[in-house]
């Protein structure tokens, strides 16, 4: 994202008390125990298997690992995953783990 766009978004967020996930197009993730994973504001499905779900997000990817995965809901910007979740990893655009 261009620096001036990011500055404008940050200013809007501060001045109007807008949520950062909406203004910055960041994903909103909700995890319930180790059984449910819900994400809003994703940009597409990159990988889905019984043991891994990888989603494109603004700053790269989110990888969810575990087993017995079932996609309970899939909408253009929202996904609900059910199964046993063991790991959630944020990856950069090259697929490398972020610090």
Backbone bond lengths (Angstrom), bond angles and torsions (degrees), N, CA, C in turn:
res aa  C-N    CA-C-N  psi(-1)  N-CA   C-N-CA  omega(-1)  CA-C   N-CA-C  phi
1 X - - - 1.440 - - 1.524 107.60 -
2 X 1.326 116.50 139.43 1.453 120.56 -179.26 1.523 110.28 -66.90
3 X 1.336 115.27 149.02 1.465 120.33 -175.47 1.523 112.31 -60.98
4 X 1.330 117.94 -41.36 1.466 119.61 -178.49 1.524 111.16 -66.28
5 X 1.334 117.31 -35.29 1.465 119.97 177.25 1.528 110.16 -65.60
6 X 1.311 115.46 -40.90 1.461 119.89 179.83 1.528 110.74 -65.60
7 X 1.329 117.28 -39.02 1.466 120.59 178.00 1.524 111.28 -63.91
8 X 1.327 116.38 -43.68 1.470 120.49 179.10 1.522 110.22 -62.44
9 X 1.315 116.89 -44.35 1.466 120.52 179.26 1.525 111.35 -62.63
10 X 1.321 116.59 -42.15 1.469 120.10 178.44 1.524 110.98 -63.56
11 X 1.330 116.41 -40.80 1.461 120.94 178.33 1.527 110.89 -63.75
12 X 1.325 117.29 -45.31 1.464 121.38 177.90 1.526 110.96 -60.36
13 X 1.314 115.13 -42.06 1.457 120.59 -179.14 1.536 110.57 -61.67
14 X 1.329 116.45 -44.69 1.462 121.00 -178.74 1.527 112.15 -71.11
15 X 1.329 116.93 -46.97 1.463 121.08 -174.52 1.525 113.54 -69.56
16 X 1.323 117.36 -36.42 1.458 120.93 -174.99 1.526 113.53 -108.59
17 X 1.320 116.69 7.62 1.471 122.26 179.56 1.527 112.06 53.03
18 X 1.328 115.38 43.25 1.464 120.56 178.17 1.522 109.47 -84.67
19 X 1.329 118.15 145.93 1.470 120.39 178.97 1.530 111.44 -64.94
20 X 1.321 116.06 138.14 1.466 120.93 -176.94 1.520 112.79 -62.85
21 X 1.342 118.12 -33.41 1.462 119.36 -178.79 1.521 111.37 -65.30
22 X 1.323 118.00 -30.33 1.464 121.57 179.44 1.521 110.59 -79.01
23 X 1.321 117.13 -49.51 1.457 121.89 -175.55 1.524 111.74 -68.91
24 X 1.306 117.79 -43.77 1.464 122.08 -175.50 1.527 113.08 -91.56
25 X 1.320 117.41 3.14 1.464 123.26 -178.81 1.534 112.14 57.60
26 X 1.314 115.61 35.35 1.459 121.15 178.97 1.521 109.65 -85.28
27 X 1.328 117.47 150.92 1.463 119.08 178.23 1.528 111.23 -72.79
28 X 1.312 115.65 145.14 1.474 121.57 173.17 1.522 105.48 -108.08
29 X 1.326 116.29 119.27 1.461 121.92 -174.58 1.525 109.63 -116.21
30 X 1.327 115.16 132.14 1.458 121.65 175.18 1.519 107.70 -124.31
31 X 1.329 116.79 125.91 1.461 121.75 177.48 1.521 107.31 -118.90
32 X 1.317 116.16 127.62 1.459 121.29 178.71 1.525 107.45 -110.39
33 X 1.338 114.75 108.36 1.463 119.90 -176.17 1.520 109.78 59.29
34 X 1.307 115.97 -138.73 1.459 120.24 174.57 1.534 110.03 -116.01
35 X 1.352 115.94 20.22 1.467 120.48 -174.93 1.524 115.26 -111.79
36 X 1.329 118.67 -25.54 1.462 121.28 -176.25 1.524 110.60 -130.10
37 X 1.330 115.60 139.63 1.460 122.81 177.09 1.521 106.95 -133.06
38 X 1.330 116.71 125.33 1.460 122.15 -179.50 1.521 108.26 -127.50
39 X 1.339 117.38 130.46 1.464 121.36 179.88 1.522 109.74 -132.23
40 X 1.327 114.82 137.21 1.459 122.61 173.72 1.527 107.74 -115.09
41 X 1.311 117.29 155.66 1.470 124.80 176.48 1.528 113.38 68.62
42 X 1.325 118.38 30.07 1.465 119.22 172.64 1.529 108.07 -81.33
43 X 1.320 116.49 166.36 1.461 121.02 -176.75 1.522 112.73 -116.10
44 X 1.312 116.96 14.16 1.457 119.20 175.83 1.513 113.19 137.93
45 X 1.299 113.91 158.22 1.459 123.12 -179.45 1.527 108.86 -87.82
46 X 1.327 117.37 123.10 1.461 121.85 178.78 1.527 111.51 -98.88
47 X 1.351 117.19 -33.42 1.462 121.44 -177.99 1.519 109.06 -157.11
48 X 1.321 115.42 137.41 1.470 119.58 173.57 1.519 108.96 -142.38
49 X 1.330 115.85 120.91 1.458 122.45 172.54 1.526 107.05 -134.57
50 X 1.304 116.32 -179.58 1.462 121.95 177.11 1.531 111.88 -65.75
51 X 1.358 116.30 -17.86 1.462 120.57 -174.89 1.525 114.79 -122.16
52 X 1.342 118.02 -3.23 1.467 119.51 -179.86 1.522 111.03 -153.61
53 X 1.330 114.52 141.23 1.461 122.90 172.60 1.519 106.06 -127.23
54 X 1.333 116.34 126.07 1.459 120.73 179.70 1.525 107.56 -124.35
55 X 1.333 115.73 123.67 1.454 121.82 -176.83 1.519 111.10 -119.02
56 X 1.330 116.01 140.76 1.456 121.86 174.42 1.523 107.67 -78.12
57 X 1.334 116.43 132.52 1.462 122.71 175.13 1.529 108.08 -131.40
58 X 1.312 117.50 175.28 1.464 122.24 -174.72 1.525 113.08 -52.52
59 X 1.322 118.30 -45.69 1.467 121.84 -174.60 1.519 114.32 -98.43
60 X 1.318 118.57 12.96 1.462 121.34 -179.75 1.506 111.80 144.22
61 X 1.339 115.97 -117.22 1.457 121.80 -177.16 1.529 110.62 -138.55
62 X 1.328 115.46 156.63 1.461 122.46 168.24 1.519 105.63 -119.08
63 X 1.327 117.29 125.25 1.459 122.70 179.32 1.524 108.80 -112.47
64 X 1.324 115.78 126.55 1.459 122.07 178.68 1.519 106.79 -113.53
65 X 1.324 117.35 124.62 1.463 121.29 -178.85 1.517 110.37 -118.53
66 X 1.313 115.56 150.82 1.452 122.39 -179.75 1.511 109.41 167.60
67 X 1.344 117.35 -140.86 1.464 120.09 176.94 1.523 110.45 -154.77
68 X 1.313 115.11 166.07 1.475 123.84 -179.62 1.528 112.19 59.04
69 X 1.344 116.96 39.44 1.458 120.92 -177.97 1.520 112.26 -73.24
70 X 1.326 114.90 139.46 1.465 123.32 174.08 1.522 106.67 -138.01
71 X 1.340 117.09 127.01 1.462 120.34 174.47 1.516 108.20 -78.58
72 X 1.319 117.13 110.50 1.461 121.93 -178.38 1.520 111.52 -83.46
73 X 1.335 117.05 -30.45 1.454 121.29 -179.88 1.521 108.51 -151.52
74 X 1.332 116.34 136.82 1.458 120.64 176.59 1.520 108.38 -141.33
75 X 1.325 115.26 110.65 1.456 123.46 176.94 1.524 107.78 -116.59
76 X 1.327 118.80 169.95 1.470 119.80 -177.60 1.528 114.93 -53.63
77 X 1.331 118.94 -33.92 1.470 121.59 -178.29 1.523 113.70 -123.24
78 X 1.338 117.99 5.51 1.467 121.44 -176.77 1.524 110.79 -137.63
79 X 1.323 115.28 144.92 1.468 121.46 175.46 1.524 108.51 -141.31
80 X 1.331 115.58 138.72 1.464 120.71 170.96 1.523 107.58 -120.00
81 X 1.320 115.16 124.86 1.456 123.02 -178.95 1.519 108.63 -113.47
82 X 1.313 115.71 139.03 1.460 121.28 176.39 1.519 107.57 -123.07
83 X 1.303 116.87 143.01 1.459 122.82 -179.46 1.517 108.68 152.37
84 X 1.310 116.99 -169.99 1.461 121.27 177.89 1.523 108.25 -95.07
85 X 1.325 116.39 111.23 1.461 122.39 -176.44 1.526 108.81 -94.51
86 X 1.332 115.93 126.45 1.461 119.86 -179.78 1.526 112.82 -112.86
87 X 1.348 116.77 -20.45 1.459 118.50 -173.96 1.527 110.30 -157.90
88 X 1.338 116.17 138.66 1.461 122.96 172.45 1.522 106.40 -125.64
89 X 1.333 116.55 122.80 1.463 121.47 -174.91 1.526 109.16 -125.75
90 X 1.329 116.67 135.65 1.457 121.96 173.82 1.520 107.80 -97.93
91 X 1.331 116.20 127.05 1.456 122.69 -177.92 1.525 109.42 -117.48
92 X 1.344 116.58 148.11 1.459 119.18 175.93 1.533 109.55 -79.33
93 X 1.322 117.37 -175.17 1.468 121.43 -176.77 1.531 112.92 -63.10
94 X 1.329 117.26 -24.01 1.466 121.03 178.45 1.523 111.92 -86.22
95 X 1.321 117.26 -2.43 1.457 121.29 -179.64 1.514 113.58 85.78
96 X 1.344 116.85 12.33 1.459 121.06 179.18 1.519 110.01 -93.08
97 X 1.310 116.37 146.91 1.466 122.21 -178.76 1.523 110.46 -63.57
98 X 1.352 115.59 134.78 1.459 120.57 177.52 1.516 109.70 -85.86
99 X 1.330 115.88 152.08 1.472 121.05 177.87 1.499 110.87 -77.38
